């Protein structure tokens, strides 16, 4: 129908106003550091401390002493404070490999009798995944532990060509099985919907450092995404394509290829969590040698997390690395965070038992609104051992951010008695006086204060930016991170769309309501969004550009409250 009326009539138009406004993506914190087990240098999202422990483990056993990595303590505190999503990247020192299944035998009578029809390997890497070669009393494994796994073929149906596979905890026994995962009616027929590789997964990934310096990335191999949290299929030695004859009976040459009922272990993994030279400094003893690692062990993980497309987070920490002892690694995280522009780095400046002058001097060498630092160190209860241990502030601060997000919004200050309380902290390394706090805050170091009745409290929210502006405050930086993330998410959907008024209006109808909601939730005093012909001139359009300008007046926090108590003589009149 024509879009204009020339002679009398009715013009029916359609205006689609039913577009569903996209919601902001939920992103959480990222932590880089050593763990007891888990995939090495493969960033992994976890949604609870229970899932963290299942993938990355708990305490590290070293002789008669148990230690807990700062990564685990940080994860526990983060989820206790309301965190919903955590991106964990395990780092190690030296070579680490997965453990592979010991011999899985086939049924008797066939040409493949006594051979492994398939091989499994653990997703987690390191010697801790080795459960031994033989079973002892009650079917237990001598080196089985709660941190590793074993396999069992529970049943086999040769007439149907299927079997059941169980993944069991490494320290169980045949009388008290702990089944972590079960896969029923598994087939070796690659044309089957329940083919073993398809049902369990067979994807492996390796860290590649591009020789031309273009970046660090994970290169995947395999055909089917990993479904199991514990194992993947390394190889299938005896496929059974088209298992059945035309009459529906099993082909004789394949019936002997199925695995036999039995259970077994994993072995041949390489990689120890403990440094052979004894440089395994934990808790307050960490230095250039930190928890068995050195700064360069973190390089690949740090470079991987620079990829903004693959990994999303709004705060990152590296508990165990300090600027004083590991400057290159810390500065690499800081620079990557600046380049990403969508997160804030909670940086530790100094090791335990450092003078205030050294702290402020270290802070003077950093200038970035995408970084913030806190001091002093804190004493907390180790969730794995129950012991009191000292940890750097970056272990606990992401939890404060998570509590702020859950109880208020990212643009509220993660500080003060209302949102900055550190309930899981027993004491600070040092009780700061008012003068101490002044000295630290002037140097852009956020003091962690101790108050009677209130306990240990974060009492500052400056970034490490030197210039005085709105972005020298954590709440404003986190406001900008939130707004940029959501608005960029909307703009992504406009790439390659027609550069017309309709496209610009589509953008405005999504962005303006969102900014209004932020204003109503005390994030902004005022805002204005411009995307029209004033900034999208014909010349701009001819360059295939679409320009939007967003003007913001961020809400400021009341950090310095001045109360004037005026004592007046009797009979005086109070001012209006």
C-alpha positions as CSV (number, residue, x, y, z in Angstrom):
1,X,0.0,0.0,0.0
2,X,1.2,3.5,-0.7
3,X,2.7,5.4,2.3
4,X,0.8,8.6,1.5
5,X,-2.8,9.4,0.8
6,X,-3.6,11.3,-2.4
7,X,-7.3,10.6,-2.7
8,X,-9.6,10.1,0.3
9,X,-9.0,6.8,2.1
10,X,-7.5,5.0,5.1
11,X,-3.8,4.6,5.6
12,X,-2.8,1.7,7.9
13,X,0.7,1.9,9.3
14,X,2.7,-0.4,11.5
15,X,5.0,0.8,14.2
16,X,6.8,-2.0,16.0
17,X,7.2,-0.9,19.6
18,X,7.4,-4.4,21.0
19,X,11.1,-4.7,21.0
20,X,12.3,-6.4,24.2
21,X,14.9,-4.4,26.0
22,X,18.0,-6.5,26.6
23,X,19.0,-6.8,30.3
24,X,22.5,-6.1,31.5
25,X,24.7,-9.2,31.5
26,X,25.6,-10.6,34.9
27,X,29.3,-10.7,35.3
28,X,31.4,-11.2,38.4
29,X,34.9,-11.3,39.6
30,X,38.0,-13.0,38.2
31,X,40.8,-14.5,40.2
32,X,44.2,-15.7,39.0
33,X,46.2,-18.0,41.2
34,X,47.2,-21.5,42.1
35,X,44.7,-24.2,43.2
36,X,45.0,-27.8,44.4
37,X,43.6,-29.2,41.2
38,X,41.7,-28.2,38.1
39,X,42.5,-27.3,34.5
40,X,45.7,-25.4,34.1
41,X,45.6,-21.9,32.4
42,X,42.0,-22.5,31.2
43,X,39.7,-19.8,32.6
44,X,36.6,-21.5,34.2
45,X,33.4,-20.1,35.5
46,X,32.0,-21.4,38.8
47,X,28.7,-20.3,40.4
48,X,29.3,-21.5,44.0
49,X,32.0,-22.4,46.4
50,X,30.9,-26.0,46.2
51,X,31.4,-26.0,42.5
52,X,34.8,-24.3,43.0
53,X,35.9,-27.1,45.4
54,X,34.7,-29.8,43.0
55,X,36.8,-28.4,40.2
56,X,39.7,-26.7,42.0
57,X,39.9,-28.5,45.3
58,X,40.4,-27.3,48.9
59,X,43.5,-27.8,51.1
60,X,47.0,-28.8,49.9
61,X,48.6,-31.5,51.9
62,X,52.3,-31.0,52.6
63,X,53.7,-33.5,55.0
64,X,52.0,-33.0,58.3
65,X,50.8,-29.5,57.4
66,X,47.8,-28.5,55.3
67,X,47.8,-25.2,53.4
68,X,45.1,-23.4,51.5
69,X,45.9,-21.3,48.5
70,X,44.8,-17.7,48.6
71,X,42.7,-18.4,45.5
72,X,40.5,-20.8,47.6
73,X,40.1,-18.4,50.5
74,X,39.2,-15.6,48.1
75,X,36.6,-17.7,46.3
76,X,35.0,-18.8,49.6
77,X,34.7,-15.2,50.8
78,X,33.4,-14.0,47.5
79,X,30.5,-16.4,47.5
80,X,29.8,-15.9,51.2
81,X,29.3,-12.2,50.4
82,X,26.7,-12.8,47.7
83,X,28.9,-13.3,44.6
84,X,27.1,-15.1,41.8
85,X,29.8,-15.8,39.2
86,X,33.5,-16.2,39.5
87,X,36.1,-16.7,36.7
88,X,39.0,-18.8,38.0
89,X,42.2,-19.3,36.2
90,X,44.6,-21.8,37.7
91,X,48.4,-21.2,37.4
92,X,51.1,-23.7,38.1
93,X,54.9,-24.0,37.9
94,X,56.3,-26.4,35.5
95,X,54.7,-29.0,33.2
96,X,51.2,-30.4,34.1
97,X,49.3,-33.1,32.3
98,X,46.0,-35.0,32.7
99,X,45.8,-38.5,34.1
100,X,44.5,-41.3,31.8
101,X,42.4,-44.3,32.6
102,X,44.2,-47.6,33.3
103,X,43.3,-50.6,31.1
104,X,39.6,-50.8,30.4
105,X,39.2,-54.4,29.1
106,X,36.8,-55.6,26.5
107,X,34.6,-58.7,26.7
108,X,36.2,-62.1,26.1
109,X,36.0,-64.1,23.0
110,X,36.6,-61.3,20.4
111,X,39.6,-60.1,18.5
112,X,39.9,-57.1,20.9
113,X,39.8,-59.1,24.1
114,X,42.1,-57.7,26.8
115,X,42.5,-54.3,25.0
116,X,41.1,-50.9,25.9
117,X,38.1,-50.0,23.7
118,X,38.5,-46.3,24.7
119,X,40.7,-44.1,26.9
120,X,39.5,-41.5,29.3
121,X,41.5,-38.6,30.7
122,X,40.9,-36.3,33.6
123,X,40.1,-32.6,32.9
124,X,42.0,-31.7,36.0
125,X,45.8,-31.8,35.7
126,X,48.7,-32.8,37.9
127,X,50.0,-35.7,40.0
128,X,47.1,-35.3,42.4
129,X,44.8,-37.0,39.8
130,X,46.8,-40.2,39.9
131,X,44.8,-42.9,41.8
132,X,47.1,-45.9,41.3
133,X,47.1,-49.0,39.1
134,X,45.6,-51.7,41.4
135,X,42.7,-52.0,43.8
136,X,43.2,-53.0,47.5
137,X,40.7,-54.3,50.1
138,X,37.0,-53.7,49.3
139,X,38.0,-52.3,45.9
140,X,39.5,-49.1,47.3
141,X,42.4,-47.3,45.6
142,X,45.6,-46.9,47.5
143,X,46.2,-43.3,46.4
144,X,42.5,-42.4,45.9
145,X,41.5,-39.1,47.5
146,X,38.5,-36.7,47.6
147,X,40.3,-34.6,44.9
148,X,40.7,-37.3,42.3
149,X,38.4,-39.8,40.5
150,X,38.1,-43.4,39.3
151,X,36.0,-45.1,36.6
152,X,33.6,-48.0,36.6
153,X,31.8,-49.9,33.8
154,X,28.7,-50.8,35.7
155,X,26.7,-52.8,33.1
156,X,27.0,-54.0,29.5
157,X,24.3,-55.1,27.1
158,X,25.9,-56.8,24.0
159,X,22.6,-57.3,22.3
160,X,21.9,-53.6,22.3
161,X,25.5,-52.5,22.0
162,X,25.4,-50.1,25.0
163,X,27.0,-49.9,28.5
164,X,26.9,-47.7,31.6
165,X,29.9,-45.6,32.8
166,X,30.3,-44.2,36.3
167,X,32.7,-41.6,37.4
168,X,33.4,-42.2,41.1
169,X,35.3,-40.3,43.8
170,X,38.8,-41.5,44.2
171,X,38.6,-42.4,47.9
172,X,35.5,-44.5,47.8
173,X,35.2,-48.3,47.8
174,X,32.9,-50.9,46.4
175,X,30.9,-51.1,49.6
176,X,30.4,-47.3,49.8
177,X,30.5,-45.9,46.3
178,X,30.4,-42.1,45.8
179,X,29.1,-41.6,42.3
180,X,29.9,-38.2,40.9
181,X,28.5,-38.7,37.4
182,X,26.8,-41.5,35.6
183,X,26.3,-42.1,31.9
184,X,23.8,-44.8,30.8
185,X,23.3,-46.5,27.5
186,X,26.6,-45.3,26.1
187,X,27.6,-46.6,22.7
188,X,30.8,-47.0,20.7
189,X,28.8,-46.5,17.5
190,X,29.8,-43.0,16.1
191,X,26.4,-42.9,14.3
192,X,24.5,-43.3,17.6
193,X,23.1,-40.2,19.4
194,X,24.7,-41.5,22.6
195,X,28.1,-42.1,21.2
196,X,30.6,-42.0,24.0
197,X,32.5,-38.9,22.8
198,X,29.2,-37.1,22.2
199,X,27.8,-38.1,25.6
200,X,30.9,-37.2,27.6
201,X,32.9,-34.8,25.5
202,X,36.4,-34.9,23.9
203,X,37.5,-31.3,23.6
204,X,41.0,-30.5,24.7
205,X,42.6,-27.0,24.7
206,X,46.2,-25.8,24.7
207,X,47.6,-22.4,25.5
208,X,49.2,-20.9,22.4
209,X,51.5,-17.9,22.5
210,X,51.4,-16.5,19.0
211,X,55.0,-16.2,17.7
212,X,54.2,-12.9,15.9
213,X,53.2,-11.3,19.3
214,X,49.6,-11.0,18.3
215,X,48.3,-12.5,21.5
216,X,47.8,-15.6,23.8
217,X,44.9,-17.8,23.2
218,X,43.4,-21.3,23.7
219,X,43.5,-23.6,20.7
220,X,40.9,-26.4,20.9
221,X,40.9,-29.8,19.4
222,X,38.2,-32.5,19.4
223,X,34.7,-32.8,18.1
224,X,32.2,-32.8,20.9
225,X,31.9,-30.2,23.8
226,X,32.8,-31.5,27.3
227,X,29.7,-32.5,29.2
228,X,31.5,-34.1,32.1
229,X,33.0,-32.0,34.8
230,X,35.7,-34.5,35.5
231,X,36.7,-36.6,32.5
232,X,36.8,-36.5,28.7
233,X,37.3,-39.1,26.0
234,X,40.9,-39.1,24.9
235,X,40.5,-41.6,22.1
236,X,38.2,-44.4,21.0
237,X,40.2,-47.5,19.8
238,X,37.3,-49.7,18.7
239,X,34.4,-47.9,17.1
240,X,31.3,-50.0,16.3
241,X,29.8,-48.2,13.3
242,X,26.2,-49.4,12.4
243,X,26.3,-51.9,15.3
244,X,23.3,-53.9,14.1
245,X,22.6,-56.1,11.1
246,X,19.6,-55.5,8.9
247,X,17.6,-58.0,10.9
248,X,18.3,-56.0,14.1
249,X,20.9,-58.4,15.6
250,X,24.3,-57.3,16.8
251,X,27.2,-57.8,14.3
252,X,29.4,-60.6,15.6
253,X,32.6,-58.6,14.9
254,X,31.5,-55.8,17.3
255,X,30.1,-57.6,20.3
256,X,33.6,-58.3,21.6
257,X,34.5,-54.6,21.3
258,X,32.4,-53.4,24.2
259,X,34.1,-52.9,27.5
260,X,33.8,-55.5,30.3
261,X,32.2,-54.8,33.6
262,X,34.8,-53.6,36.1
263,X,36.4,-50.6,37.7
264,X,39.8,-48.9,37.6
265,X,42.0,-45.9,38.2
266,X,43.7,-43.0,36.5
267,X,47.5,-42.5,36.3
268,X,50.5,-41.1,34.4
269,X,49.7,-37.5,35.2
270,X,52.7,-35.1,35.6
271,X,53.0,-32.0,37.8
272,X,53.4,-31.3,41.5
273,X,51.8,-28.4,43.4
274,X,54.9,-28.3,45.7
275,X,58.1,-26.7,44.5
276,X,60.9,-29.2,44.7
277,X,63.3,-26.5,45.9
278,X,61.1,-25.8,48.9
279,X,60.1,-22.3,47.8
280,X,56.5,-22.7,49.0
281,X,55.8,-19.5,50.9
282,X,52.2,-19.3,52.1
283,X,50.1,-16.7,53.8
284,X,52.2,-13.9,55.4
285,X,55.4,-15.5,54.2
286,X,54.7,-14.9,50.5
287,X,57.3,-12.9,48.6
288,X,58.9,-13.2,45.1
289,X,58.3,-16.9,45.8
290,X,54.6,-17.1,46.4
291,X,52.8,-20.4,47.2
292,X,55.3,-22.4,45.2
293,X,55.2,-20.0,42.2
294,X,57.0,-16.9,40.8
295,X,55.5,-14.0,38.9
296,X,56.3,-15.3,35.4
297,X,54.1,-18.4,36.1
298,X,51.1,-16.1,35.9
299,X,52.0,-14.6,32.5
300,X,49.9,-16.9,30.2
301,X,46.9,-16.6,32.4
302,X,47.1,-12.9,32.6
303,X,47.4,-12.6,28.8
304,X,44.5,-15.0,28.3
305,X,42.2,-12.8,30.5
306,X,43.1,-9.8,28.3
307,X,40.6,-11.2,25.8
308,X,37.5,-9.2,26.4
309,X,35.4,-11.2,23.9
310,X,35.9,-14.5,25.6
311,X,36.1,-13.6,29.2
312,X,33.9,-11.1,31.0
313,X,34.4,-9.9,34.6
314,X,34.1,-6.6,36.4
315,X,36.8,-6.9,39.1
316,X,40.0,-8.9,39.0
317,X,42.5,-9.9,41.7
318,X,45.7,-11.8,41.9
319,X,46.1,-12.6,45.6
320,X,49.7,-13.6,46.2
321,X,51.3,-11.1,43.9
322,X,52.5,-7.8,45.2
323,X,53.8,-4.8,43.3
324,X,56.9,-4.7,45.4
325,X,57.9,-8.4,44.8
326,X,56.2,-9.1,41.4
327,X,56.1,-5.7,39.6
328,X,56.1,-7.1,36.0
329,X,53.2,-9.4,36.6
330,X,51.2,-6.8,38.5
331,X,51.7,-4.1,36.0
332,X,50.7,-6.5,33.2
333,X,47.4,-7.1,34.9
334,X,47.0,-3.4,35.4
335,X,47.7,-2.5,31.8
336,X,45.4,-5.2,30.5
337,X,42.6,-4.0,32.7
338,X,43.1,-0.4,31.4
339,X,43.0,-1.8,27.8
340,X,39.8,-3.7,28.4
341,X,38.1,-0.8,30.1
342,X,35.5,-3.0,31.7
343,X,36.9,-4.0,35.1
344,X,38.8,-2.7,38.1
345,X,42.0,-4.4,39.4
346,X,42.3,-4.8,43.1
347,X,46.0,-4.6,43.5
348,X,48.2,-5.5,46.5
349,X,51.2,-3.2,46.9
350,X,53.4,-4.7,49.6
351,X,54.0,-7.9,51.5
352,X,53.1,-8.5,55.1
353,X,54.7,-6.5,57.9
354,X,55.5,-3.4,55.8
355,X,55.8,0.2,57.1
356,X,53.2,2.8,56.1
357,X,55.8,4.9,54.4
358,X,56.7,2.0,52.1
359,X,53.0,1.5,51.3
360,X,52.5,5.1,50.3
361,X,55.7,5.2,48.3
362,X,54.6,2.1,46.3
363,X,51.3,3.7,45.6
364,X,52.9,6.8,44.2
365,X,54.2,4.8,41.3
366,X,50.8,3.8,40.0
367,X,48.3,6.1,38.2
368,X,45.2,4.4,37.0
369,X,41.4,4.8,37.6
370,X,41.1,1.1,36.7
371,X,43.1,0.0,39.8
372,X,42.5,0.3,43.5
373,X,44.5,-0.8,46.5
374,X,43.8,-1.6,50.2
375,X,45.9,-2.0,53.3
376,X,46.8,-3.5,55.7
377,X,46.8,-7.3,55.5
378,X,43.9,-9.2,57.2
379,X,43.6,-12.2,59.4
380,X,40.8,-14.7,58.6
381,X,39.8,-18.3,59.2
382,X,41.2,-20.7,56.6
383,X,38.0,-22.4,55.3
384,X,39.8,-25.7,54.7
385,X,41.9,-26.0,57.8
386,X,40.1,-23.8,60.3
387,X,43.4,-22.1,61.2
388,X,43.8,-18.3,61.5
389,X,45.9,-17.0,58.7
390,X,47.0,-13.6,57.3
391,X,46.0,-12.8,53.8
392,X,46.5,-9.7,51.5
393,X,43.5,-7.4,51.2
394,X,42.8,-8.4,47.6
395,X,41.8,-11.8,48.9
396,X,38.8,-10.2,50.7
397,X,37.9,-7.0,48.7
398,X,36.2,-8.7,45.7
399,X,33.7,-10.0,48.3
400,X,33.0,-6.5,49.5
401,X,32.3,-5.5,45.8
402,X,30.0,-8.5,45.5
403,X,28.1,-7.6,48.7
404,X,27.7,-4.0,47.4
405,X,26.3,-5.3,44.1
406,X,23.9,-7.7,45.8
407,X,22.7,-5.2,48.5
408,X,22.7,-2.0,46.5
409,X,24.3,-1.3,43.1
410,X,27.8,-1.1,41.7
411,X,27.7,2.7,41.8
412,X,27.4,2.7,45.6
413,X,30.7,3.0,47.5
414,X,32.1,-0.4,48.6
415,X,33.2,1.1,51.8
416,X,31.9,2.2,55.2
417,X,30.0,0.5,57.9
418,X,26.9,-0.3,55.8
419,X,28.7,-2.0,52.9
420,X,32.4,-2.2,53.8
421,X,32.2,-4.4,56.9
422,X,34.5,-7.5,56.7
423,X,32.6,-9.9,58.8
424,X,34.9,-12.9,58.1
425,X,38.0,-11.0,59.1
426,X,39.2,-11.5,62.7
427,X,41.6,-8.6,62.8
428,X,43.7,-6.4,60.7
429,X,47.4,-6.7,60.6
430,X,47.6,-3.3,62.3
431,X,45.0,-1.0,63.9
432,X,45.1,2.2,62.1
433,X,44.9,5.6,63.8
434,X,43.0,8.5,62.3
435,X,46.4,10.0,61.3
436,X,47.4,6.7,59.7
437,X,44.2,6.7,57.7
438,X,44.8,10.3,56.6
439,X,48.3,9.4,55.4
440,X,47.1,6.4,53.4
441,X,44.1,8.1,51.9
442,X,46.1,11.1,50.7
443,X,48.3,8.6,48.9
444,X,45.2,6.9,47.3
445,X,45.5,3.8,49.5
446,X,42.2,2.8,50.9
447,X,42.6,2.1,54.7
448,X,41.0,-0.9,56.4
449,X,40.1,0.4,59.8
450,X,39.2,-1.3,63.0
451,X,36.4,0.3,65.1
452,X,35.1,-0.8,68.5
453,X,31.7,-2.6,68.2
454,X,32.0,-2.4,64.4
455,X,35.0,-4.6,63.7
456,X,37.2,-4.4,60.6
457,X,35.8,-2.0,58.0
458,X,37.0,-0.8,54.5
459,X,37.2,2.9,55.1
460,X,38.2,4.3,51.7
461,X,37.2,4.1,48.1
462,X,39.8,5.8,46.0
463,X,41.2,4.5,42.8
464,X,44.9,4.9,42.1
465,X,44.3,7.8,39.7
466,X,46.4,10.8,40.6
467,X,44.4,13.6,38.9
468,X,41.5,14.9,41.0
469,X,38.3,14.0,39.0
470,X,35.2,11.9,39.5
471,X,37.1,8.9,38.3
472,X,39.4,9.0,41.4
473,X,36.6,7.2,43.2
474,X,35.8,3.5,43.0
475,X,32.0,3.9,42.9
476,X,32.2,6.2,39.9
477,X,34.7,4.0,38.0
478,X,32.3,1.0,38.7
479,X,29.4,3.1,37.5
480,X,31.1,3.8,34.2
481,X,32.0,0.1,33.9
482,X,28.4,-0.9,34.3
483,X,27.0,1.7,32.0
484,X,29.7,1.1,29.3
485,X,29.0,-2.7,29.5
486,X,25.3,-2.4,29.1
487,X,25.2,0.3,26.4
488,X,28.0,-1.4,24.4
489,X,25.9,-4.5,24.6
490,X,23.0,-2.6,22.9
491,X,25.4,-1.1,20.3
492,X,26.7,-4.5,19.4
493,X,23.3,-5.3,17.9
494,X,23.4,-2.2,15.7
495,X,26.6,-3.2,13.9
496,X,25.9,-3.7,10.1
497,X,22.4,-2.3,10.5
498,X,21.1,0.5,8.3
499,X,22.4,3.9,9.3
500,X,19.0,5.5,9.5
501,X,16.8,7.4,11.9
502,X,15.0,4.2,12.8
503,X,18.3,2.6,13.9
504,X,19.3,5.6,16.0
505,X,15.8,5.6,17.6
506,X,16.1,2.0,18.4
507,X,19.3,2.8,20.3
508,X,17.7,5.7,22.2
509,X,14.6,3.8,23.2
510,X,16.8,1.2,25.0
511,X,19.5,3.5,26.5
512,X,17.3,6.3,27.9
513,X,15.1,4.1,30.0
514,X,18.1,2.3,31.4
515,X,19.8,5.5,32.4
516,X,16.6,6.8,33.9
517,X,16.5,3.7,36.1
518,X,20.1,4.3,37.1
519,X,19.2,7.8,38.0
520,X,16.3,6.6,40.1
521,X,18.6,4.2,41.9
522,X,20.9,7.1,42.9
523,X,23.6,6.4,40.3
524,X,23.3,9.7,38.3
525,X,22.3,13.3,39.0
526,X,21.6,13.8,35.3
527,X,22.3,12.5,31.9
528,X,21.7,13.2,28.2
529,X,22.1,10.9,25.2
530,X,22.6,12.4,21.7
531,X,22.4,10.3,18.6
532,X,20.7,12.3,15.8
533,X,21.5,14.4,12.8
534,X,23.6,16.9,14.8
535,X,26.4,14.3,15.4
536,X,25.5,12.0,12.5
537,X,26.0,14.3,9.6
538,X,26.1,13.1,5.9
539,X,29.8,13.1,6.0
540,X,29.8,10.8,9.1
541,X,27.2,8.5,7.5
542,X,29.3,8.3,4.3
543,X,32.2,7.0,6.4
544,X,29.9,4.2,7.7
545,X,30.0,5.6,11.2
546,X,27.3,5.9,13.8
547,X,28.1,8.3,16.6
548,X,26.4,8.5,20.0
549,X,27.3,11.0,22.8
550,X,26.4,10.2,26.3
551,X,26.7,12.9,28.9
552,X,26.7,11.8,32.6
553,X,26.8,13.6,36.0
554,X,27.7,10.8,38.4
555,X,26.4,10.8,41.9
556,X,29.1,11.7,44.5
557,X,29.5,10.1,47.9
558,X,29.5,11.8,51.2
559,X,33.0,10.9,52.4
560,X,33.7,14.0,54.5
561,X,30.8,14.9,56.9
562,X,31.2,18.1,58.8
563,X,28.9,18.7,61.7
564,X,28.9,22.2,63.3
565,X,27.7,22.2,66.9
566,X,26.8,25.8,67.8
567,X,26.3,26.6,71.5
568,X,24.0,29.6,72.0
569,X,23.2,31.6,75.2
570,X,19.9,31.1,76.9
571,X,17.2,33.0,75.1
572,X,18.9,33.2,71.8
573,X,16.9,32.8,68.7
574,X,17.7,29.9,66.4
575,X,18.5,30.9,62.8
576,X,15.8,30.2,60.3
